[in-house]
Each structure stands twice: as structure tokens, then as C-alpha cells.
Amino acid sequence: MPTPDHQTSPAVLIVDDHVLFSTSVEVTLRGRGINAVRAKSLAAEEVRSLAARLRPALVLLDLDLGADADGRPMDGTTLARGLSADGWTVLILTGSTDRQRVAAAVAAGAAGWLSKAVPFDDLIYTILDGFAGRPVMDVNERERLLAEYRAVQAERRSGEQVLGRLTRRERQVLSALEEGKRATVIAQESFVSISTVRSQIRSILAKLNVQSQLEAVALAKSLRR
């Protein structure tokens, strides 16, 4: 069967590093007469370039896209922002259970999201809805996700302000405490006295309004999430 012309046939662009899953979606959509195209490269600029040529009615995007040439993980949230800004409708298909990541992708412009854990037929029906221009996510669910995203961002900004109270040296000491180092080790590695490090730790606890080093470490980790 001849391949539909990418320039004239409405298309679905599939951006996913899971070959078996994405191939199954591609084959199923093609079986329904839809020009489904899997992106061979998952590099952001190449995906956006392909979308510009293909002009898809819908982009199916995973949040976890493997690693780039330097071994760094590629996050679909950043790509969702770029594709949405380019004018394409993006539907997130993900195996991730991290709701904060999903919320970030929706805030970045994705029209909706769907777990890969749902029955395959339900997944295809939702894709067909998106392809036809119908809503792919309940309005209330979208608002909940956006509210969660805004709350996380507000907490992060607050955390940055809290950690911003620390001096550069205090942040170094706090990082060492997060690594499990004791005050004596920090003093030895920094070539300062143990009393100096203990004084720095007391200052950290006071500025973070906590009572112990364990609390300070837990707070710092939660603020950096």
C-alpha cells in the first residue's frame, strides 16, 4: 500500500523511544487509514523540524525519551513546550507515574495526557479524538493539573528564597551534610577548625528554622525537588 503524502494527508507524529509500543500505535493508526509517522530521531530540533515538514494534526509524545549523545536524559516536557509553541497539538503518552511531571507538561502546552497503562483500545480511541480535534482531557482534570503545577512552582520559589538566605560557604556545608559527611570530615576537607564548621552548621539551622542537621538535610532535599 503506498504511503500517504506527508504534505497533504493529515498525520499523527509519534515521538517515543519505546519501539514496540510506538510501532504498535503506528501500525494500528495506519490500519485505520491515518498517516502515522514515527520520529526516527528524538533530538528536539530534529523532531520540531520533522513536525514542520509533516504538519501533524496530533503529536504523541512520551515524557521519557532516553538519553542524548552525551548520555543526558531527554525530557519530553521541554519538547512539549517547543512543539506547542510551534502550533502543534500535543498528547502526552507516558508510563511515568510522576503527576508533577505530567502537570508540568500540561502547563508547557500539552493538550492532555494518557497513561500507557490504560487498555490499548482506550488509548487508540483517545488518540482518534485528538486527531479529530476533539478534547482529549476533561476540563476539570486540566485545571487540577495546572493548579498543582502552580503550587509546586510557588513552593519551589519559596524554597529558593529560603536557601538564598545561606551564604555560599553555608550552602557548601549543607551540601556536604546532604552527602552524609560529619562536621569533622567537612572541617578536614575544608582546612578549617571543627569549631568553625559547627558555627556554620548552627547558622544554617537558624536560617532554615530547624532544630537538627537531619531536619536541615530533609528540608533542603524537599526544596530542591
DALIN-V567067 format. One record per residue. RES is the residue in one small letter. PHI is phi in whole degrees, -180 to 180 (NA if undefined). D_CENTER is the distance of its C-alpha to the mean C-alpha in Angstrom with 1 decimal. Layout:
# DALIN-V567067
RES;PHI;D_CENTER
RES;PHI;D_CENTER
This chain:
# DALIN-V567067
m;NA;37.8
p;-66;36.9
t;-78;33.4
p;-59;32.8
d;-68;32.9
h;-63;29.3
q;-83;30.8
t;-115;32.5
s;-91;30.9
p;-55;27.9
a;-130;25.0
v;-120;21.8
l;-97;19.4
i;-107;17.5
v;-120;14.6
d;-158;14.0
d;-91;15.1
h;-90;16.9
v;-62;20.3
l;-62;22.2
f;-64;19.8
s;-65;19.3
t;-66;23.1
s;-61;24.0
v;-65;22.3
e;-60;23.8
v;-63;27.2
t;-64;27.2
l;-67;26.4
r;-64;29.0
g;-65;31.4
r;-98;31.1
g;84;31.9
i;-98;28.4
n;-77;27.6
a;-91;24.4
v;-130;23.2
r;-88;20.8
a;-71;19.3
k;-74;21.0
s;-107;18.8
l;-103;15.0
a;-63;15.3
a;-53;13.8
e;-65;17.3
e;-71;19.0
v;-65;16.9
r;-66;17.6
s;-66;21.2
l;-63;21.6
a;-62;20.4
a;-63;23.0
r;-78;25.7
l;-81;24.8
r;53;24.2
p;-72;22.4
a;-74;23.0
l;-155;19.6
v;-113;16.5
l;-97;15.0
l;-129;11.5
d;-82;9.7
l;-84;6.0
d;-110;7.8
l;-112;10.3
g;79;12.4
a;-118;13.6
d;-83;15.2
a;-62;19.0
d;-96;18.6
g;84;16.8
r;-87;13.5
p;-65;10.4
m;-100;9.0
d;-99;5.3
g;-66;6.0
t;-61;4.4
t;-63;7.2
l;-68;9.4
a;-59;9.3
r;-64;10.6
g;-66;13.2
l;-66;14.4
s;-65;14.8
a;-64;16.6
d;-77;18.7
g;105;19.8
w;-96;18.4
t;-81;17.5
v;-113;14.1
l;-115;13.8
i;-80;10.7
l;-117;12.3
t;-142;10.5
g;-94;12.2
s;-70;9.6
t;-103;11.3
d;-82;8.8
r;-64;9.7
q;-63;7.9
r;-67;4.4
v;-63;6.9
a;-61;8.6
a;-65;6.3
a;-68;6.4
v;-66;10.0
a;-64;10.7
a;-78;9.7
g;125;12.5
a;-62;11.8
a;-75;15.1
g;177;14.0
w;-148;12.5
l;-148;14.5
s;-78;14.4
k;-69;15.9
a;-81;18.2
v;-71;20.2
p;-53;23.5
f;-58;23.3
d;-62;25.8
d;-64;23.9
l;-61;20.8
i;-64;23.2
y;-62;24.8
t;-66;21.6
i;-60;20.9
l;-64;24.5
d;-61;24.1
g;-63;21.3
f;-62;23.5
a;-84;26.4
g;87;24.7
r;-87;24.8
p;-59;22.2
v;-113;19.5
m;-152;18.5
d;-60;20.9
v;-60;21.2
n;-66;21.4
e;-64;18.2
r;-61;16.4
e;-64;18.2
r;-64;17.3
l;-62;13.5
l;-65;14.1
a;-65;16.4
e;-63;14.1
y;-63;11.6
r;-63;14.7
a;-65;16.1
v;-65;13.2
q;-66;13.5
a;-65;17.2
e;-65;17.2
r;-66;15.3
r;-63;17.8
s;-64;20.6
g;-63;19.5
e;-63;19.6
q;-67;23.0
v;-63;24.2
l;-67;23.3
g;-69;24.8
r;-72;28.1
l;-79;28.4
t;-74;30.2
r;-58;28.9
r;-65;31.1
e;-65;30.0
r;-66;26.3
q;-65;27.5
v;-65;29.5
l;-62;26.7
s;-62;24.4
a;-65;27.4
l;-64;27.8
e;-64;24.2
e;-80;25.2
g;90;28.2
k;-81;30.9
r;-85;34.0
a;-59;35.7
t;-63;38.5
v;-68;36.1
i;-60;34.3
a;-63;37.8
q;-63;38.9
e;-70;36.0
s;-96;36.2
f;59;40.0
v;-129;40.6
s;-77;42.5
i;-63;41.2
s;-65;42.4
t;-64;40.3
v;-65;37.1
r;-63;38.2
s;-65;38.7
q;-65;35.3
i;-65;33.8
r;-61;36.0
s;-65;34.7
i;-61;31.0
l;-61;31.9
a;-66;33.7
k;-69;31.1
l;-89;28.3
n;59;30.9
v;-126;30.7
q;-103;33.6
s;-146;32.6
q;-64;30.6
l;-62;28.7
e;-65;27.7
a;-63;26.7
v;-65;24.5
a;-62;22.8
l;-65;22.4
a;-60;20.9
k;-65;18.3
s;-68;17.4
l;-74;17.2
r;-92;14.9
r;-63;12.2
